[in-house]
């Protein structure tokens, strides 16, 4: 038993060290691309919602130039002012770096040479949001998508009540919080990793 525990601890430590090393390599890659990037300081995008304000200074993309998501795409600088809980998003000034692993797209937020957070991202509008066309100028928005958490005893496998006697709890409306970043005419939807009680649409 002790030997098994030692093996588990050793494997866990190896995974942690490997993950830290991998993130450090990505951070170096981000800083290298940021050093070469030209920012579009004439078209700064601002946005705010409950508990959060943001400012996006996007990278300039020339006509015909495409974001290389497989090798990593430096998107610019995001400044956040967060009050209260907004999931993984915290106050700070971050370099933005999108990279695909072949199956999933991630957004890396780098600050002071370290990866602050890794967020799930996608290039298609999430379910519940209208797929509005992204403009040519940089855009930033914080969006809420309503999620219905209605729960019935029918959802529990141990209970088999007749439908006429099956009570249902009132719906608890939660919102999945997204951030939309538009760079070079292409929109990226990023999940903050957070749900909260809906308090009206964010703008």
C-alpha positions as CSV (number, residue, x, y, z in Angstrom):
1,X,0.0,0.0,0.0
2,X,2.8,2.4,0.9
3,X,4.6,1.6,-2.3
4,X,1.4,2.3,-4.3
5,X,1.0,5.7,-2.6
6,X,4.6,6.6,-3.4
7,X,4.0,5.7,-7.0
8,X,0.8,7.9,-7.1
9,X,2.6,10.8,-5.5
10,X,5.6,10.5,-7.8
11,X,3.3,10.4,-10.9
12,X,1.3,13.4,-9.6
13,X,4.5,15.4,-9.1
14,X,5.8,14.5,-12.5
15,X,2.5,15.6,-14.1
16,X,2.6,18.9,-12.2
17,X,6.3,19.6,-13.1
18,X,5.5,18.7,-16.8
19,X,2.5,21.0,-16.8
20,X,4.5,23.9,-15.3
21,X,7.3,23.4,-17.8
22,X,4.8,23.3,-20.7
23,X,3.2,26.6,-19.5
24,X,6.6,28.2,-19.1
25,X,7.3,27.3,-22.7
26,X,4.0,28.8,-23.9
27,X,4.7,32.0,-21.9
28,X,8.1,32.4,-23.6
29,X,6.4,31.9,-27.0
30,X,3.8,34.6,-26.1
31,X,6.5,37.1,-25.0
32,X,8.5,36.4,-28.2
33,X,5.4,37.1,-30.4
34,X,4.4,40.1,-28.3
35,X,7.8,41.7,-28.8
36,X,7.4,41.5,-32.6
37,X,3.7,42.5,-32.7
38,X,2.4,45.9,-33.8
39,X,-0.7,46.9,-31.8
40,X,-3.7,48.8,-33.2
41,X,-3.7,51.7,-30.7
42,X,-6.0,53.7,-32.9
43,X,-8.9,51.3,-32.4
44,X,-9.0,50.3,-28.8
45,X,-12.1,48.4,-27.7
46,X,-13.8,48.9,-24.3
47,X,-16.5,46.9,-22.6
48,X,-18.2,46.6,-19.2
49,X,-20.7,44.4,-17.4
50,X,-21.7,43.8,-13.8
51,X,-18.4,43.4,-11.8
52,X,-16.1,43.7,-14.7
53,X,-14.5,46.3,-17.1
54,X,-12.2,45.5,-20.0
55,X,-9.9,47.3,-22.5
56,X,-8.6,45.5,-25.6
57,X,-5.7,46.7,-27.6
58,X,-5.6,44.2,-30.5
59,X,-2.7,43.3,-32.7
60,X,-2.8,44.8,-36.3
61,X,-3.5,42.2,-38.9
62,X,-2.6,43.0,-42.5
63,X,-5.0,42.1,-45.4
64,X,-4.6,38.5,-46.4
65,X,-3.0,37.6,-43.1
66,X,-4.7,34.8,-41.1
67,X,-4.5,33.8,-37.5
68,X,-2.4,30.6,-37.2
69,X,-4.3,28.8,-34.4
70,X,-2.3,25.6,-34.7
71,X,1.0,27.3,-34.0
72,X,-0.4,30.0,-31.8
73,X,-1.8,33.4,-32.5
74,X,-0.9,36.5,-30.5
75,X,-4.0,38.6,-30.3
76,X,-3.0,41.7,-28.2
77,X,-3.3,43.1,-24.7
78,X,-6.4,42.8,-22.4
79,X,-6.7,45.0,-19.3
80,X,-9.3,43.8,-16.8
81,X,-10.7,45.5,-13.7
82,X,-12.7,42.8,-11.9
83,X,-14.8,43.3,-8.7
84,X,-16.4,40.4,-7.1
85,X,-16.4,36.9,-8.6
86,X,-16.1,36.6,-12.4
87,X,-14.7,33.1,-12.5
88,X,-11.1,32.7,-13.7
89,X,-11.0,36.3,-14.9
90,X,-9.1,38.5,-12.5
91,X,-7.8,42.1,-12.6
92,X,-4.6,42.6,-14.5
93,X,-2.9,43.4,-17.8
94,X,-2.5,40.3,-19.9
95,X,-1.1,39.3,-23.3
96,X,-3.7,37.2,-25.2
97,X,-2.6,34.1,-27.0
98,X,-5.0,31.7,-28.8
99,X,-3.7,28.2,-29.6
100,X,-5.4,25.0,-30.8
101,X,-4.4,21.5,-29.7
102,X,-6.1,20.0,-32.7
103,X,-9.4,19.4,-30.9
104,X,-9.9,22.3,-28.5
105,X,-9.1,26.0,-28.7
106,X,-7.6,27.7,-25.7
107,X,-6.9,31.3,-24.7
108,X,-3.8,31.8,-22.6
109,X,-3.6,35.0,-20.5
110,X,0.0,35.7,-19.8
111,X,1.2,38.3,-17.2
112,X,4.8,39.0,-16.1
113,X,6.2,35.9,-17.8
114,X,3.7,33.5,-16.3
115,X,0.5,31.9,-17.6
116,X,-2.2,33.4,-15.4
117,X,-5.1,31.3,-16.6
118,X,-6.1,29.1,-19.5
119,X,-9.7,29.5,-20.8
120,X,-11.8,27.5,-23.2
121,X,-12.5,29.3,-26.5
122,X,-14.3,28.8,-29.7
123,X,-14.7,30.5,-33.1
124,X,-18.4,29.8,-33.4
125,X,-21.1,31.6,-31.4
126,X,-22.1,29.5,-28.3
127,X,-25.6,28.1,-28.2
128,X,-28.0,30.7,-26.9
129,X,-26.1,33.6,-28.5
130,X,-26.9,35.0,-31.9
131,X,-24.0,34.6,-34.3
132,X,-23.6,38.2,-35.1
133,X,-21.1,39.1,-37.8
134,X,-17.8,40.4,-36.4
135,X,-16.7,43.8,-37.6
136,X,-13.3,44.7,-39.1
137,X,-12.3,46.7,-36.0
138,X,-11.3,45.1,-32.7
139,X,-14.3,44.4,-30.4
140,X,-14.7,43.3,-26.8
141,X,-17.9,42.3,-25.1
142,X,-19.1,40.4,-21.9
143,X,-22.1,38.2,-22.6
144,X,-24.5,36.2,-20.5
145,X,-26.2,33.0,-21.7
146,X,-29.2,31.8,-19.6
147,X,-29.0,28.2,-18.4
148,X,-32.2,26.5,-17.1
149,X,-31.4,24.4,-14.0
150,X,-34.9,23.1,-13.6
151,X,-34.8,19.8,-11.6
152,X,-37.5,17.2,-11.3
153,X,-37.6,14.0,-9.2
154,X,-37.9,12.2,-12.5
155,X,-34.3,13.1,-13.1
156,X,-33.3,11.0,-10.1
157,X,-32.9,7.3,-10.9
158,X,-34.1,6.1,-7.5
159,X,-37.5,7.7,-7.7
160,X,-40.3,6.5,-10.0
161,X,-43.3,8.6,-9.3
162,X,-46.4,8.8,-11.5
163,X,-46.1,11.8,-13.8
164,X,-49.2,13.4,-12.3
165,X,-47.7,13.3,-8.8
166,X,-44.2,14.3,-9.8
167,X,-43.2,17.6,-8.3
168,X,-40.8,19.9,-10.0
169,X,-38.6,22.5,-8.3
170,X,-38.8,26.1,-9.6
171,X,-36.3,26.9,-12.3
172,X,-33.1,28.4,-11.1
173,X,-31.9,30.7,-13.8
174,X,-28.1,30.8,-14.0
175,X,-26.0,32.5,-16.6
176,X,-22.9,31.2,-18.3
177,X,-20.5,34.1,-18.6
178,X,-18.7,34.6,-21.9
179,X,-16.2,37.1,-23.3
180,X,-16.2,37.9,-27.0
181,X,-12.9,39.1,-28.5
182,X,-12.8,40.2,-32.2
183,X,-9.4,40.6,-33.8
184,X,-8.8,40.9,-37.5
185,X,-12.5,40.5,-38.4
186,X,-12.8,37.2,-36.6
187,X,-14.7,36.6,-33.4
188,X,-13.5,34.4,-30.5
189,X,-15.9,33.4,-27.7
190,X,-14.2,32.7,-24.4
191,X,-15.9,31.1,-21.4
192,X,-14.8,32.7,-18.1
193,X,-15.3,29.3,-16.4
194,X,-18.1,30.7,-14.3
195,X,-21.8,30.6,-13.9
196,X,-23.8,33.1,-11.9
197,X,-27.4,34.0,-11.2
198,X,-28.7,36.0,-14.0
199,X,-29.0,39.7,-13.3
200,X,-29.9,41.0,-16.7
201,X,-28.0,41.2,-20.0
202,X,-24.4,42.4,-19.9
203,X,-23.4,45.0,-22.4
